Amino acid sequence: MTDRIRVLHVDDDPTVVEAAETALERKHDGVTVETASSVTDGTKRLDGGAFDCVVSGYDLPERTGLGFLEAVGERYPDLPFVLFTSEGSEAVASKAVSAGVTEYVRADAGSDPYARLADSVVGAVERTRERDETARSGGDARDDTRRERAIEELHTTARAFMRATSEDAIAQIMVDAARTILNMPANAVHFADDNGLSPVTWTDQVEELIGVPPVFTPGDGLAWQAFETGETRIHDDISSNPNRYNPDTDIRSELLLPLGDHGVLLIGSCEVSAFDDTDVTLAQTLSVHAKAALDRLDRERQLREEREFIDQALDTLDDLFYVINADGSFRRWNKRLPEVTGYSDAEITELEVCEFFPADERETIHGAIDQALNQGRTTVEAEIRTADGELVPYEFTGTRLTDTDGEIAGAVGIGRDISQRKAYEQRLERQNERLDEFTSIVSHDLRNPLTVAEGNLELAKTECDSDALDKVSRAHERMRALIEDLLTFARAGETATDLESVALADIAEECWQTVEGDRGTLVVETDCQIQADTAKLRRLLSNLLRNSVEHGSTDAQVPSGRAAEHDGENITVQVGAVEDADRHGFYVADDGPGIPEDDREQVFEEGYSTGENGTGFGLKIVQRLAEVHGWTVTATESEAGGARFEVTGLEPA
């Protein structure tokens, strides 16, 4: 072309405008591009001067590109209009083609969208000028009527596309519509697969012309070029095109329409320049509808596969998984629900959640559902009733679900069988009952006779002075110490439930007051806070501190189980924090004679004692008190060579 081309580009993105102008000027030396950033400004520009083509974005200020197309069509019906956008969709493309857009170019498709835009603009202007020249020479105006009638029929075809349930059905609709509505008898659909572009459906005329259509492998022919670039290709005469697939074919004109990643629609004719602008527009409308239908099938397939994958994952759970609607009906569940309850999937569909529970628990379940829906989360224990009437204890959790508008849609949750936990709790309750009986016997039935014996011993001492009575007195003291330790040991097995944050230093100082402090010195080297049952922590520390004083001071008899005698007047006991990379806790250490390495595990055994007056329960009680907190206690050597007891497994502060 030698005439100049004046283009109006309407878009509020300066980067897009600049890139498009560069591509157009590179494509054609005579291109002049003027710009507008809004529909109002663009309309004023059109009214103020003659333009050969309009390029428009889709998401414009004030109106969409389709609205601008409608306004331009009313004022300048013959002016080429190219919609260039990455913000549209296949539905937008379909509406644009139906509304009369000359070209629809996706800015996010292909390797060089701006070069495709330049090709589309220059090609649209050339075809318009040729059409005008033909009209001036007495051309026929019946194209407009044919186009309107074909578009109406294609809308019916679009509905057929949306009802199609397979790619082959969509391909057949394409072939039939191109043959009967567009009067293009030689057409074929090729879908992309591992081999390339394989023929799926074709007309009889195609087979008469070339036989069974070939498979186009990557790089083969003009069909592959159209598929790879994503651009509609119009070839008026392929006989001189070096890229044609078959040099000996009788086909001269080809119209190649890509179907996105799905394949291509190929339309051929034995005539040169067989396809005019109306043919191209109508064929593009058909391909856009087909691509939208193929995309829909892809999305449905992906959703189906994702759901199957999720269902398979949920079905591997031993727990019940469920989704309920806001009205309490079931929406979705895994296979464990029918397995546990004995109801079929069809029966579960007809049941509400509360119908799975005994009548006396339904109010509780109603309340839990309301809490999940209104507060966001809930946890409740209840017995689920099976179809056979069996009651199984479960713990249910529920979390609120909302729709895209933020409205409450229902709840999702997990049901966990707690039969074993309930059985354990019952066993523990029975054990606690027996423990209470035991402690009652120890506290009353043993203490009372001991008190009587001690009273009578005092009377005997007033009447008789005998060393034998002193031995009886010491035996009474040992019996009372054993009773106290037995009670402490039994009660140490109770769960630590009254947890609170306490300062270790304060508890250590308090416990030291109950120890014979004149035989030692306490040094506290930590200010850490720990979560503990205060009463049990106090007993644990008291036993450890007393153990250090009784077995480590110089005036204590050094038993065979301890090392050499402590060399000093008083023992020093330290309390500090254990802060290793993988351990957190505290220690009680002394500078006494220490514990031989071979005896460090044995000291925690019941009845083990190296002192004459020891009951053998002191360190066992420490171990039990640590265990009920979830802690671990170990014996080792202090830096001074004495005994060091480490209590670890605490949660970091």
C-alpha positions in Angstrom: 0.0 0.0 0.0 1.2 3.5 -0.8 -1.6 5.5 1.0 -1.1 6.6 4.6 -3.0 4.9 7.4 -4.3 7.0 10.3 -5.0 5.0 13.5 -6.8 6.0 16.7 -5.6 4.0 19.7 -7.9 4.3 22.8 -6.3 2.9 26.0 -5.4 4.3 29.4 -2.2 2.3 29.7 0.7 4.3 28.1 3.0 1.3 28.0 0.5 -0.6 25.8 0.0 2.5 23.6 3.7 3.1 23.1 4.4 -0.6 22.2 1.5 -0.7 19.8 2.6 2.5 18.0 6.2 1.1 17.6 4.9 -2.1 16.1 2.6 -0.3 13.7 5.3 2.0 12.5 7.6 -0.9 12.0 4.9 -2.7 10.0 4.0 0.2 7.7 5.9 3.4 7.0 2.8 5.4 6.4 1.1 4.7 9.7 0.2 7.6 12.0 -1.1 6.8 15.5 -3.1 9.2 17.6 -4.1 8.3 21.1 -6.9 8.8 23.6 -7.2 7.6 27.2 -11.0 7.5 27.5 -14.1 6.7 25.5 -15.2 10.4 25.7 -11.8 11.6 24.4 -11.8 8.9 21.7 -15.3 9.8 20.4 -14.2 13.5 20.2 -11.1 12.5 18.2 -13.2 10.5 15.8 -15.7 13.3 15.3 -12.8 15.8 14.6 -11.0 13.9 11.9 -10.9 11.0 9.4 -9.4 7.7 10.7 -8.8 4.5 8.9 -9.0 2.2 11.9 -9.7 2.2 15.7 -7.7 0.1 18.2 -9.3 -0.1 21.6 -8.6 -1.8 24.9 -11.3 -3.5 26.8 -11.2 -2.1 30.4 -11.5 1.6 29.6 -12.6 4.5 31.9 -16.3 5.2 31.6 -17.2 2.2 29.4 -15.8 -1.1 28.2 -14.3 -1.6 24.8 -17.5 -3.3 23.7 -19.5 -0.2 24.7 -17.0 1.9 22.7 -17.5 -0.5 19.8 -21.2 0.0 19.9 -20.8 3.8 19.9 -18.4 3.8 17.0 -20.6 1.4 15.0 -23.6 3.8 15.3 -21.6 6.7 13.9 -19.1 5.0 11.6 -20.4 1.6 10.7 -17.7 0.9 8.0 -14.7 1.9 10.2 -12.5 -1.1 11.1 -12.4 -1.7 14.8 -9.7 -3.9 16.5 -10.2 -4.9 20.1 -6.8 -5.5 21.7 -6.8 -6.7 25.3 -5.5 -9.2 27.9 -8.5 -8.5 30.2 -11.3 -10.1 28.3 -12.5 -13.7 28.1 -13.9 -16.1 25.5 -17.3 -14.8 26.3 -16.1 -11.2 25.6 -14.6 -12.4 22.3 -17.8 -14.0 21.3 -19.8 -10.8 22.1 -17.2 -8.7 20.3 -17.3 -10.8 17.1 -21.1 -10.9 17.2 -21.2 -7.1 17.7 -19.2 -6.6 14.5 -15.6 -6.2 15.7 -13.2 -6.4 12.8 -10.5 -8.2 14.7 -10.1 -9.5 18.3 -6.4 -9.8 19.3 -5.4 -11.1 22.7 -2.4 -9.2 24.2 -1.5 -12.2 26.3 -1.4 -14.8 23.5 1.4 -15.8 21.2 5.0 -14.7 21.3 4.6 -11.2 19.8 1.1 -9.8 20.3 2.0 -6.3 19.1 3.3 -7.6 15.8 -0.1 -9.5 15.4 -1.9 -6.3 16.3 0.0 -4.5 13.5 -0.8 -7.2 11.0 -4.5 -7.1 12.0 -4.7 -3.3 11.7 -3.0 -3.1 8.3 -4.9 -6.1 7.0 -8.3 -4.7 8.2 -7.6 -1.4 6.5 -6.5 -3.1 3.2 -9.7 -5.2 3.1 -11.9 -2.3 3.9 -10.4 -0.2 1.1 -10.7 -3.1 -1.3 -14.3 -3.6 -0.3 -15.0 0.1 -0.8 -13.4 -0.1 -4.2 -15.5 -3.1 -5.1 -18.7 -1.3 -4.0 -17.8 1.7 -6.1 -17.5 -0.7 -9.0 -21.0 -2.0 -8.5 -20.4 -4.6 -5.9 -23.3 -6.5 -4.2 -24.5 -5.4 -0.8 -26.1 -8.7 0.1 -23.2 -9.6 2.4 -24.7 -7.7 5.4 -27.9 -9.6 5.2 -26.0 -12.9 4.9 -23.9 -12.0 7.9 -26.8 -11.1 10.1 -28.7 -14.3 9.2 -25.5 -16.4 9.8 -24.9 -14.8 13.2 -28.4 -15.6 14.3 -27.9 -19.3 13.3 -24.4 -19.3 15.0 -26.0 -18.3 18.3 -28.1 -21.5 18.1 -24.9 -23.3 17.4 -23.4 -21.7 20.5 -26.1 -23.2 22.6 -25.4 -26.6 21.1 -21.7 -26.2 22.0 -22.7 -25.5 25.7 -24.7 -28.7 25.8 -22.0 -30.8 24.3 -20.4 -33.3 26.7 -17.3 -34.4 24.7 -14.6 -32.9 22.5 -15.7 -35.1 19.6 -19.2 -33.7 19.8 -17.9 -30.1 19.7 -15.8 -31.0 16.7 -18.8 -32.4 14.9 -20.8 -29.3 15.6 -18.0 -27.1 14.2 -17.8 -29.1 11.0 -21.6 -29.2 10.5 -21.9 -25.4 11.2 -19.1 -24.5 8.8 -20.6 -26.6 6.1 -24.3 -25.6 6.5 -24.3 -22.2 8.0 -21.1 -20.7 6.5 -21.3 -22.6 3.2 -17.8 -23.9 3.6 -18.1 -27.5 2.6 -14.4 -28.4 2.8 -13.5 -28.1 6.5 -11.8 -30.3 9.1 -11.0 -30.1 12.8 -7.6 -31.2 14.2 -7.0 -31.6 17.9 -3.6 -31.3 19.6 -2.3 -34.5 21.1 1.1 -36.2 21.7 1.5 -36.8 18.0 0.8 -33.2 16.9 -2.4 -32.0 15.3 -4.5 -35.1 14.6 -7.7 -35.1 12.5 -10.9 -35.7 14.5 -13.8 -34.8 12.1 -13.9 -33.7 8.5 -16.4 -33.4 5.7 -16.8 -35.7 2.7 -15.5 -33.0 0.4 -12.2 -32.9 2.3 -11.8 -36.6 1.8 -12.6 -36.2 -1.9 -10.0 -33.6 -2.3 -7.1 -34.9 -0.2 -8.2 -38.3 1.3 -8.0 -38.8 5.0 -6.5 -35.6 6.5 -2.9 -35.9 7.7 -1.5 -35.5 11.2 0.5 -32.3 11.4 3.6 -32.7 13.5 5.4 -29.8 15.1 6.6 -27.4 12.3 4.5 -29.1 9.6 2.6 -26.8 7.2 0.5 -23.7 7.5 -1.8 -25.4 10.0 0.9 -25.7 12.6 1.9 -22.1 12.2 -1.7 -21.0 12.9 -1.8 -23.3 16.0 1.6 -22.2 17.3 1.0 -18.5 16.9 -2.6 -18.5 17.9 -3.4 -16.2 15.0 -6.2 -16.6 12.4 -4.4 -17.1 9.0 -6.0 -16.3 5.6 -4.2 -17.6 2.5 -5.7 -16.4 -0.8 -3.4 -18.7 -2.8 -1.2 -21.3 -1.2 0.2 -22.7 -4.5 3.1 -20.3 -4.2 3.5 -20.6 -0.4 6.7 -22.6 0.4 5.3 -23.7 3.8 2.3 -25.5 2.4 2.0 -29.1 3.6 1.2 -30.7 0.2 2.7 -29.1 -2.9 0.4 -31.1 -5.2 -3.0 -30.2 -3.5 -5.8 -28.8 -5.5 -6.7 -26.5 -2.7 -5.9 -22.9 -3.3 -7.4 -20.7 -0.5 -7.2 -21.7 3.1 -8.7 -20.2 6.3 -7.0 -21.5 9.4 -8.5 -20.7 12.8 -6.7 -21.7 16.0 -8.8 -23.1 18.9 -6.4 -22.1 21.7 -4.4 -25.1 23.0 -7.0 -27.5 21.7 -6.3 -27.5 18.0 -7.3 -25.8 14.7 -10.3 -25.5 12.4 -9.2 -25.8 8.8 -11.3 -24.5 5.9 -10.3 -24.8 2.3 -11.4 -24.0 -1.2 -10.2 -24.8 -4.7 -10.8 -21.2 -5.7 -8.3 -18.4 -5.3 -9.2 -15.6 -2.8 -12.4 -17.6 -1.8 -12.9 -15.9 1.6 -14.0 -12.3 2.1 -14.2 -10.3 5.3 -17.7 -11.6 6.1 -16.5 -15.2 5.7 -13.6 -14.5 8.0 -15.7 -12.8 10.7 -18.3 -15.6 10.7 -15.7 -18.3 10.9 -14.0 -16.5 13.8 -17.3 -16.3 15.6 -17.7 -20.1 15.1 -14.2 -20.8 16.4 -14.6 -18.5 19.4 -17.8 -20.4 20.5 -16.1 -23.7 19.9 -13.0 -22.7 22.0 -15.2 -21.5 24.8 -17.0 -24.9 24.8 -13.7 -26.8 24.8 -12.4 -24.6 27.6 -15.5 -25.5 29.6 -15.0 -29.2 29.1 -11.4 -28.8 30.3 -12.4 -26.9 33.4 -15.1 -29.5 34.1 -12.6 -32.3 33.7 -10.1 -30.6 36.0 -12.7 -30.0 38.6 -13.8 -33.7 38.3 -10.3 -34.9 38.7 -9.6 -32.6 41.6 -12.8 -33.7 43.3 -11.9 -37.4 42.8 -8.4 -36.7 44.2 -9.8 -34.9 47.2 -12.5 -37.6 47.8 -9.8 -40.3 47.6 -7.7 -38.4 50.1 -10.6 -37.9 52.5 -11.6 -41.5 52.2 -8.2 -42.6 53.6 -9.0 -40.9 56.9 -10.0 -43.1 59.8 -12.0 -40.1 61.1 -15.4 -39.0 59.8 -15.2 -36.0 57.5 -18.4 -34.0 56.8 -19.7 -30.8 55.3 -23.1 -29.6 56.4 -25.4 -26.9 55.2 -26.6 -24.0 57.4 -29.9 -25.9 57.9 -28.2 -29.0 59.4 -28.4 -31.2 56.3 -25.4 -33.1 55.0 -23.7 -31.7 51.9 -20.7 -33.9 51.6 -19.0 -36.7 53.6 -16.3 -39.4 53.2 -16.9 -43.1 53.1 -16.2 -43.5 56.8 -19.6 -42.0 57.7 -21.7 -44.8 56.0 -19.1 -47.4 57.3 -19.5 -46.2 60.9 -23.2 -45.4 61.0 -24.5 -48.3 58.8 -26.6 -45.9 56.7 -26.2 -45.8 52.9 -25.2 -42.6 51.0 -28.8 -42.3 49.8 -30.1 -42.5 53.4 -27.6 -40.0 54.7 -28.8 -37.5 52.0 -32.2 -37.6 53.5 -31.1 -37.3 57.2 -30.2 -34.2 59.2 -27.2 -34.2 61.5 -29.2 -34.4 64.7 -30.9 -37.6 63.6 -27.6 -39.5 64.2 -27.8 -38.9 67.9 -30.0 -40.0 70.8 -32.9 -37.7 71.7 -31.2 -36.6 74.9 -28.1 -35.3 73.1 -29.8 -33.5 70.1 -30.1 -30.2 71.9 -26.4 -30.3 72.6 -25.7 -31.0 68.9 -28.0 -28.2 67.8 -26.1 -25.9 70.2 -22.7 -27.0 68.8 -23.9 -26.3 65.2 -25.1 -22.9 66.1 -21.8 -22.1 67.8 -19.8 -23.2 64.7 -22.0 -21.1 62.4 -22.1 -18.0 64.7 -18.8 -18.1 66.4 -16.7 -19.8 63.8 -15.6 -23.0 65.6 -16.9 -25.6 68.0 -15.9 -28.9 69.7 -18.4 -31.3 71.3 -18.4 -34.9 72.6 -21.5 -37.0 71.9 -22.5 -40.6 71.2 -23.4 -41.3 67.6 -26.2 -43.8 67.1 -25.7 -46.3 64.3 -28.4 -47.8 62.2 -28.3 -50.9 64.5 -28.8 -48.8 67.6 -25.2 -49.0 68.8 -23.9 -45.9 70.6 -20.3 -45.0 69.8 -18.6 -42.0 71.6 -17.2 -39.4 69.2 -15.5 -36.0 69.5 -16.7 -33.6 66.8 -15.1 -30.4 65.6 -16.7 -27.9 63.3 -15.5 -24.8 61.5 -17.7 -22.3 59.8 -17.8 -22.1 55.9 -18.7 -18.9 54.0 -19.5 -18.3 50.4 -17.8 -15.8 48.0 -20.0 -13.0 49.4 -19.0 -13.8 53.0 -22.4 -15.2 53.8 -22.6 -18.3 56.1 -22.8 -21.4 53.9 -22.5 -24.2 56.5 -19.7 -25.9 58.4 -17.0 -28.5 57.8 -15.6 -30.8 60.5 -14.1 -34.0 61.7 -15.5 -36.7 63.9 -13.0 -38.8 65.9 -13.8 -42.1 67.6 -12.9 -41.6 71.3 -14.0 -45.1 72.5 -10.4 -46.0 73.6 -10.0 -42.6 75.4 -13.3 -43.1 77.2 -12.4 -46.6 78.2 -9.0 -45.3 79.5 -10.8 -42.5 81.4 -13.1 -45.1 83.0 -10.2 -47.3 84.0 -8.4 -44.3 85.4 -11.5 -43.3 87.3 -11.7 -46.8 88.8 -8.0 -46.6 89.7 -8.5 -43.3 91.3 -11.3 -44.8 93.4 -9.0 -47.6 94.5 -6.3 -45.0 95.2 -8.7 -43.0 97.3 -9.5 -46.2 99.3 -5.8 -46.9 99.7 -5.0 -43.4 100.9 -7.9 -43.5 103.3 -6.6 -46.7 104.8 -3.1 -45.3 105.1 -4.3 -41.9 106.4 -6.8 -43.2 109.0 -6.5 -47.0 109.6 -2.7 -46.8 110.0 -2.3 -43.4 111.5 -4.8 -44.0 114.3 -3.2 -47.2 115.7 0.2 -45.5 115.4 -1.0 -42.5 117.4 -2.3 -44.8 120.1 1.0 -46.7 120.1 3.0 -43.4 120.4 0.7 -42.3 123.3 1.2 -45.5 125.2 5.0 -45.3 124.5 5.1 -41.9 126.2 3.3 -43.4 129.3 5.7 -46.3 129.3 8.7 -44.0 129.3 7.4 -42.3 132.5 7.3 -45.7 134.2 10.4 -47.3 132.8 13.7 -46.0 131.5 14.9 -48.5 128.8 16.9 -48.3 125.6 14.3 -50.6 124.1 11.7 -47.9 124.4 14.0 -45.5 122.4 14.2 -48.1 119.6 10.4 -48.3 119.7 10.2 -44.5 119.3 12.6 -44.5 116.3 10.4 -47.3 114.8 7.3 -45.1 115.3 9.1 -42.2 113.6 10.1 -44.3 110.6 6.5 -45.7 110.3 5.1 -42.1 110.3 7.7 -41.1 107.7 6.7 -44.1 105.6 3.1 -43.2 105.8 3.7 -39.6 104.7 5.9 -40.7 101.8 3.4 -43.4 100.7 0.6 -40.9 100.7 2.8 -38.4 98.7 3.8 -41.1 96.3 0.2 -42.3 95.7 -1.0 -38.7 95.2 1.9 -37.9 92.9 0.3 -40.1 90.2 -2.7 -37.7 89.8 -2.7 -35.7 86.7 -1.2 -32.2 86.9 -4.3 -30.1 86.0 -3.9 -26.9 87.9 -1.2 -25.4 85.7 -0.1 -21.8 86.1 2.9 -19.7 85.4 5.2 -19.6 88.4 8.6 -18.2 89.2 11.1 -21.0 89.8 13.2 -18.8 92.1 10.3 -18.0 94.4 9.2 -21.6 94.7 12.8 -22.7 95.4 13.3 -20.1 98.2 9.9 -21.1 99.7 10.9 -24.8 99.7 14.3 -24.1 101.2 12.5 -22.8 104.3 11.2 -26.4 105.0 14.7 -27.8 104.8 17.3 -27.7 107.6 18.9 -24.6 106.1 21.6 -24.3 108.8 23.3 -27.3 107.2 23.6 -25.7 103.7 23.4 -22.6 101.5 21.0 -22.1 98.6 22.0 -20.3 95.5 19.3 -19.6 92.9 20.8 -18.7 89.4 17.6 -18.3 87.3 14.6 -16.1 87.1 12.7 -18.2 84.6 8.9 -18.7 84.6 7.5 -22.2 84.1 4.1 -23.7 83.6 3.4 -26.1 86.5 1.0 -27.4 89.1 2.3 -25.3 92.0 1.6 -27.8 94.8 3.3 -30.7 92.9 6.3 -28.5 91.8 6.7 -27.4 95.5 6.8 -31.1 96.6 9.3 -32.0 93.8 11.7 -29.2 94.7 11.4 -29.8 98.4 12.4 -33.5 97.9 15.4 -32.6 95.7 16.6 -29.9 98.1 16.2 -32.2 101.1 18.0 -35.0 99.3 21.1 -32.7 98.7 21.2 -31.5 102.3 20.6 -35.0 103.9 23.1 -36.8 101.7 25.7 -34.1 101.0 26.4 -32.1 104.2 29.4 -32.8 106.4 27.4 -33.8 109.4 25.4 -36.3 107.5 26.6 -39.9 107.4 28.0 -40.6 103.9 26.3 -43.8 102.7 27.9 -46.5 100.6 25.9 -45.3 97.6 27.5 -41.8 97.7 31.1 -40.8 96.9 33.8 -39.6 99.2 32.8 -37.4 102.1 32.2 -33.7 101.3 35.2 -31.6 102.2 33.6 -28.4 103.8 31.5 -27.1 106.6 28.2 -26.7 104.7 26.8 -27.9 101.5 26.0 -25.4 98.7 22.8 -26.2 96.7 22.3 -24.5 93.3 19.0 -24.1 91.4 19.4 -23.0 87.7 18.0 -23.3 84.2 18.8 -26.0 81.6 18.9 -24.2 78.2 20.4 -26.6 75.7 19.5 -26.5 72.0 17.1 -29.4 72.3 16.3 -29.4 76.1 14.5 -26.9 78.3 14.1 -27.2 82.1 15.9 -26.6 85.4 18.4 -28.4 87.7 19.2 -28.8 91.4 22.9 -29.4 92.0 25.2 -29.6 95.1 28.8 -29.8 95.9 28.5 -32.9 98.1 30.0 -36.3 97.5 27.9 -37.0 94.5 26.4 -40.3 93.1 28.4 -43.0 91.5 27.6 -43.3 87.8 26.5 -46.9 88.1 23.9 -45.9 90.8 22.3 -42.9 89.0 19.4 -44.8 87.5 18.9 -47.0 90.6 18.3 -44.0 92.9 14.8 -43.5 91.4 13.7 -47.1 92.2 11.0 -47.6 94.9 12.5 -48.4 98.3 16.1 -47.5 97.3 17.9 -45.6 100.1 21.4 -45.3 101.3 20.6 -43.5 104.5 19.6 -45.2 107.8 16.5 -43.2 108.2 15.5 -43.0 104.5 12.2 -44.4 103.3 13.4 -45.0 99.7 10.5 -43.0 98.2 11.9 -39.4 98.0 13.4 -39.5 94.5 10.7 -41.9 93.3 8.2 -39.2 94.2 10.3 -36.7 92.3 10.2 -38.9 89.3 6.5 -39.4 89.5 5.8 -35.7 90.0 7.9 -34.9 86.9 6.1 -37.5 84.8 2.6 -36.2 85.5 3.8 -32.9 84.1 5.3 -34.6 81.0 8.8 -33.9 82.2 11.9 -36.2 82.6 14.2 -36.2 85.6 17.8 -37.6 85.4 20.7 -37.8 87.8 24.2 -36.7 86.8 27.3 -35.0 88.2 27.5 -31.3 89.1 30.4 -29.1 88.1 31.7 -29.4 91.7 31.6 -33.2 91.6 28.4 -33.5 93.6 25.0 -34.6 92.6 23.0 -32.8 89.9 19.3 -33.6 89.1 18.0 -32.2 85.8 14.3 -31.8 85.1 13.7 -31.3 81.4 11.0 -31.5 78.8 9.4 -28.2 79.8 7.8 -25.9 77.2 10.1 -22.9 76.4 8.9 -19.7 78.1 
